[in-house]
Amino acid sequence: MSKASSRATILLLHGEERFLVEEKARATLETWRSELVSDFGFDRLEGQGLNVARLQDSVLQAPFLDPYRVVAVTMVPAARAEGLAPALAEVPVTTRVVITIAGRLGGGNKLAKAVGAAGGSIEEMVHLKGRALTEWTTKRATDLDLTPSIAAQVVRVTPPDLTIIDSELNKLAAYKTSGHKLTTDVITELLAGGREDEIFRLTDNLLPHPTPEALNIARGLSRAGMQPTSVAWRMARHIALVMEVRARQDRGESLSEVKLEMAEHPFVVQKAFETARDADPETLEGALRAIRDYEWEVKSGQIDPELGLDVLLTRL
């Protein structure tokens, strides 16, 4: 099959805004996979460590029961992307490929050229700023049945990171869905210090053992402007909250009783209550000790704060 005789279905997504890259890839894959009739037609390949032979083998396979095959290559390091270009020299019309890049590719990148030569599409996702960020947030808010004024308030107090903004909007939507009224004061309180929901996600992904998502969340918070030691402090604060809630659960206290006794916002307490059910007290205590050691090592100049945060997550 020559490249001139057919146009391959390839989508290459790259850029600085990883949230948009992943969102577009997810939506594309959902559409493509909806037409598959078996699990044989889908192949997901991790970009880290992927070689040309493995990718080419997947691309060239013929569909078995399905009308076409779908190959998803996730988060190829930008520096290694060019090495995969030869795998796309020949892409059957029966194969659809989505490739996401962890970072931005230059205009002369060999992988981008290979996708273009095969008739595929290339999309770069840039950081949203100013009006573009406001418009994106407003649309996201209205999709969640929140008002444009709430979206504007989130933009004002939240770092310009789509992952965090999306998380904050979903937190407010969940609060509204639970039957509570979203007044200006409540919104201000829920967004205060911004990112409780992200920290809870981080904590959830630390137990019982850290997941890859925990590292992604921690790095995202750091990239959004939060100091790594502040990320660690917030982790410790919430882990301590979960420990206290777990102790109250062990004493037989109900959710309503815990809400009355604790100073934190009731919605925050409710999330801690849900997390505490499956939390192991000894694991929580060990996590607090590891965070304490990390903060001391940073303050004493023994480790780099960002690299040390990555190491901390491997210790938990």
C-alpha positions as CSV (number, residue, x, y, z in Angstrom):
1,M,0.0,0.0,0.0
2,S,1.5,3.3,-1.0
3,K,0.9,6.5,1.0
4,A,-0.4,8.1,-2.2
5,S,-3.2,5.5,-2.7
6,S,-4.8,5.9,0.8
7,R,-5.0,8.3,3.6
8,A,-4.3,6.9,7.1
9,T,-6.5,7.8,10.1
10,I,-3.9,9.1,12.5
11,L,-4.3,11.7,15.2
12,L,-1.2,13.2,16.8
13,L,-1.8,15.3,19.9
14,H,0.9,17.3,21.6
15,G,1.5,20.6,23.4
16,E,2.0,22.2,26.7
17,E,-1.6,21.7,27.9
18,R,-1.7,18.1,28.8
19,F,-5.3,18.2,30.1
20,L,-6.5,19.1,26.6
21,V,-4.3,16.5,25.0
22,E,-5.7,13.8,27.2
23,E,-9.3,15.0,26.9
24,K,-9.2,15.1,23.0
25,A,-7.6,11.6,23.0
26,R,-10.2,10.2,25.3
27,A,-13.1,11.6,23.3
28,T,-11.6,10.3,20.0
29,L,-11.0,6.9,21.4
30,E,-14.6,6.7,22.8
31,T,-16.0,7.4,19.3
32,W,-13.7,5.0,17.6
33,R,-14.1,2.2,20.1
34,S,-17.9,2.5,20.0
35,E,-17.9,0.8,16.6
36,L,-15.7,-2.1,17.7
37,V,-17.4,-5.5,18.4
38,S,-14.6,-7.1,20.4
39,D,-11.6,-6.4,22.6
40,F,-9.2,-7.7,19.9
41,G,-9.7,-4.5,18.0
42,F,-8.1,-2.2,20.6
43,D,-4.4,-2.0,21.6
44,R,-3.1,0.5,24.1
45,L,0.7,1.1,24.2
46,E,2.5,3.1,26.8
47,G,4.7,5.7,25.2
48,Q,7.5,5.4,27.8
49,G,9.9,2.8,26.5
50,L,7.9,2.0,23.3
51,N,10.1,1.0,20.4
52,V,9.6,1.1,16.6
53,A,9.2,-2.6,16.2
54,R,6.4,-2.9,18.8
55,L,4.5,0.1,17.4
56,Q,4.8,-1.1,13.8
57,D,3.7,-4.6,14.7
58,S,0.5,-3.2,16.3
59,V,-0.2,-0.8,13.4
60,L,0.2,-3.5,10.7
61,Q,-2.0,-6.1,12.3
62,A,-5.2,-6.8,10.4
63,P,-8.5,-6.6,12.3
64,F,-10.0,-9.9,13.3
65,L,-13.7,-9.5,14.1
66,D,-13.8,-5.7,14.0
67,P,-14.2,-3.3,11.0
68,Y,-10.9,-1.7,11.9
69,R,-8.2,-1.7,14.6
70,V,-7.6,1.1,17.1
71,V,-4.1,1.8,18.4
72,A,-3.6,4.2,21.3
73,V,-0.1,5.4,22.1
74,T,-0.1,7.3,25.3
75,M,2.3,10.0,26.4
76,V,5.4,9.5,24.4
77,P,8.2,11.6,25.9
78,A,8.7,14.5,23.4
79,A,12.5,13.8,23.3
80,R,11.9,10.3,22.1
81,A,9.1,11.0,19.6
82,E,11.2,11.1,16.5
83,G,12.5,7.6,17.0
84,L,9.0,6.2,16.4
85,A,8.6,7.9,13.0
86,P,9.6,4.8,10.9
87,A,6.7,2.8,12.4
88,L,4.2,5.0,10.5
89,A,5.9,4.6,7.1
90,E,3.0,2.3,6.2
91,V,-0.4,2.5,8.0
92,P,-3.2,0.3,6.7
93,V,-6.6,1.9,6.1
94,T,-7.9,-0.7,8.6
95,T,-5.9,0.8,11.4
96,R,-6.7,4.0,13.3
97,V,-4.0,5.5,15.5
98,V,-4.0,8.1,18.3
99,I,-0.7,9.2,19.6
100,T,-0.3,11.6,22.6
101,I,3.0,13.3,23.4
102,A,4.1,14.5,26.8
103,G,5.2,17.9,25.7
104,R,5.4,20.0,22.6
105,L,6.9,18.9,19.2
106,G,8.8,21.3,17.0
107,G,7.7,21.9,13.4
108,G,10.5,19.8,12.0
109,N,9.9,16.8,14.2
110,K,10.2,13.6,12.2
111,L,7.2,11.9,13.9
112,A,5.0,14.9,13.0
113,K,6.3,14.8,9.4
114,A,5.5,11.1,9.2
115,V,2.0,11.7,10.4
116,G,1.5,14.5,7.9
117,A,2.9,12.4,5.1
118,A,0.5,9.6,5.9
119,G,-2.4,12.0,5.7
120,G,-3.0,12.1,9.4
121,S,-3.9,15.1,11.6
122,I,-1.7,17.0,14.1
123,E,-3.1,19.2,16.8
124,E,-1.1,21.3,19.3
125,M,-2.7,22.1,22.6
126,V,-1.4,25.4,24.1
127,H,-1.9,26.8,27.5
128,L,-5.1,28.8,27.7
129,K,-4.8,32.4,29.0
130,G,-6.9,35.4,29.4
131,R,-10.1,35.4,27.5
132,A,-9.6,31.9,26.1
133,L,-9.2,30.5,29.6
134,T,-12.3,32.4,30.8
135,E,-14.4,31.1,27.8
136,W,-13.2,27.5,28.4
137,T,-14.0,27.7,32.1
138,T,-17.5,29.2,31.4
139,K,-18.4,26.4,29.0
140,R,-17.1,23.8,31.5
141,A,-19.2,25.4,34.2
142,T,-22.4,25.6,32.1
143,D,-22.0,21.9,31.1
144,L,-22.0,21.1,34.9
145,D,-25.1,23.3,35.4
146,L,-23.1,26.1,37.1
147,T,-23.4,29.8,36.2
148,P,-20.9,32.0,34.4
149,S,-20.5,34.0,37.5
150,I,-19.3,30.9,39.4
151,A,-16.9,30.2,36.5
152,A,-15.5,33.8,36.8
153,Q,-15.0,33.3,40.6
154,V,-13.1,30.1,40.0
155,V,-10.8,31.7,37.4
156,R,-10.1,34.6,39.8
157,V,-8.9,32.4,42.7
158,T,-7.5,29.3,41.0
159,P,-4.2,28.9,39.2
160,P,-4.5,28.8,35.4
161,D,-4.2,25.1,35.2
162,L,-7.1,23.3,33.5
163,T,-6.7,20.2,35.6
164,I,-7.2,22.2,38.8
165,I,-10.0,24.4,37.4
166,D,-11.9,21.3,36.1
167,S,-11.5,19.7,39.5
168,E,-12.8,22.8,41.3
169,L,-15.8,23.1,39.1
170,N,-16.6,19.4,39.6
171,K,-16.3,19.9,43.4
172,L,-18.8,22.8,43.3
173,A,-21.1,20.8,41.0
174,A,-21.0,17.8,43.4
175,Y,-21.8,20.2,46.3
176,K,-24.8,21.6,44.5
177,T,-26.0,18.1,43.4
178,S,-25.9,17.0,47.1
179,G,-28.7,19.5,47.8
180,H,-26.7,22.4,49.2
181,K,-27.1,26.0,48.1
182,L,-24.0,27.5,46.4
183,T,-23.9,31.0,47.9
184,T,-21.0,33.4,47.3
185,D,-19.7,32.7,50.8
186,V,-19.9,28.9,50.4
187,I,-18.1,29.1,47.1
188,T,-15.4,31.3,48.7
189,E,-15.0,28.8,51.5
190,L,-14.8,25.8,49.3
191,L,-12.3,27.4,47.0
192,A,-10.2,28.9,49.9
193,G,-6.6,27.8,49.5
194,G,-8.0,26.4,46.3
195,R,-7.2,22.8,45.5
196,E,-8.6,20.8,48.4
197,D,-10.2,18.5,45.9
198,E,-6.8,18.0,44.1
199,I,-5.2,17.2,47.5
200,F,-7.9,14.8,48.3
201,R,-7.4,13.1,44.9
202,L,-3.7,12.9,45.7
203,T,-4.4,11.4,49.1
204,D,-6.8,8.9,47.6
205,N,-4.2,7.8,45.2
206,L,-1.6,7.4,47.9
207,L,-3.6,4.7,49.7
208,P,-2.9,1.9,50.1
209,H,0.0,2.4,47.8
210,P,0.8,5.4,45.5
211,T,-0.4,5.2,41.9
212,P,1.0,6.9,38.8
213,E,-1.8,9.3,39.1
214,A,-0.5,10.5,42.5
215,L,2.7,11.6,40.9
216,N,0.9,13.3,38.0
217,I,-1.3,15.3,40.5
218,A,1.6,16.3,42.6
219,R,3.6,17.5,39.6
220,G,0.5,19.4,38.3
221,L,0.1,21.2,41.6
222,S,3.8,22.2,41.5
223,R,3.6,23.3,37.9
224,A,0.6,25.4,38.7
225,G,2.6,27.5,41.2
226,M,2.3,25.6,44.5
227,Q,5.6,25.1,46.2
228,P,6.5,21.4,46.5
229,T,6.8,21.8,50.3
230,S,3.4,23.3,50.3
231,V,2.0,20.3,48.4
232,A,3.6,18.1,51.1
233,W,2.1,20.2,53.9
234,R,-1.3,20.0,52.4
235,M,-0.9,16.3,52.1
236,A,0.0,16.1,55.7
237,R,-2.9,18.3,56.7
238,H,-5.4,16.1,54.9
239,I,-3.9,12.9,56.0
240,A,-4.1,14.2,59.6
241,L,-7.8,15.0,59.0
242,V,-8.4,11.5,57.7
243,M,-6.7,10.1,60.7
244,E,-8.8,12.1,63.1
245,V,-12.0,11.1,61.2
246,R,-11.0,7.5,61.3
247,A,-10.4,7.6,65.0
248,R,-13.9,9.1,65.4
249,Q,-15.3,6.3,63.2
250,D,-13.6,3.7,65.4
251,R,-15.4,5.3,68.4
252,G,-18.7,4.8,66.6
253,E,-19.4,8.4,65.7
254,S,-21.7,8.9,62.7
255,L,-21.1,11.3,59.8
256,S,-23.5,13.8,61.2
257,E,-21.8,13.7,64.6
258,V,-18.4,14.1,63.1
259,K,-19.6,17.2,61.1
260,L,-20.9,18.8,64.3
261,E,-17.6,18.2,66.2
262,M,-15.1,19.3,63.6
263,A,-14.3,22.9,62.4
264,E,-13.7,22.0,58.7
265,H,-16.4,22.6,56.1
266,P,-19.1,19.8,56.3
267,F,-18.5,18.9,52.6
268,V,-14.7,18.5,53.3
269,V,-15.5,16.4,56.4
270,Q,-17.8,14.2,54.3
271,K,-15.1,13.5,51.8
272,A,-12.6,12.7,54.6
273,F,-15.3,10.4,56.2
274,E,-15.6,8.5,52.9
275,T,-11.8,8.2,52.5
276,A,-11.3,7.1,56.2
277,R,-13.5,4.0,55.9
278,D,-10.8,2.1,53.9
279,A,-7.8,3.9,55.4
280,D,-5.2,2.0,57.6
281,P,-4.2,4.1,60.6
282,E,-0.6,2.7,60.6
283,T,-0.3,3.6,56.9
284,L,-1.5,7.1,57.6
285,E,1.0,7.5,60.4
286,G,3.8,6.3,58.3
287,A,2.9,8.7,55.6
288,L,3.0,11.6,58.1
289,R,6.5,10.5,59.2
290,A,7.7,10.4,55.6
291,I,6.4,13.9,54.9
292,R,8.1,15.2,58.1
293,D,11.4,13.7,57.0
294,Y,11.0,15.2,53.5
295,E,10.3,18.7,54.8
296,W,13.4,18.5,57.1
297,E,15.6,17.3,54.2
298,V,14.4,20.2,52.0
299,K,14.9,22.8,54.7
300,S,18.4,21.5,55.5
301,G,19.4,21.7,51.8
302,Q,19.9,18.0,51.4
303,I,17.5,17.5,48.5
304,D,15.8,19.4,45.7
305,P,12.2,20.2,46.6
306,E,10.6,19.0,43.3
307,L,12.8,15.8,42.9
308,G,12.3,15.2,46.6
309,L,8.6,15.3,46.3
310,D,8.8,12.6,43.6
311,V,10.9,10.5,45.9
312,L,8.5,11.1,48.8
313,L,5.7,9.5,46.8
314,T,7.7,6.4,46.2
315,R,8.3,6.1,50.0
316,L,4.6,6.1,50.9
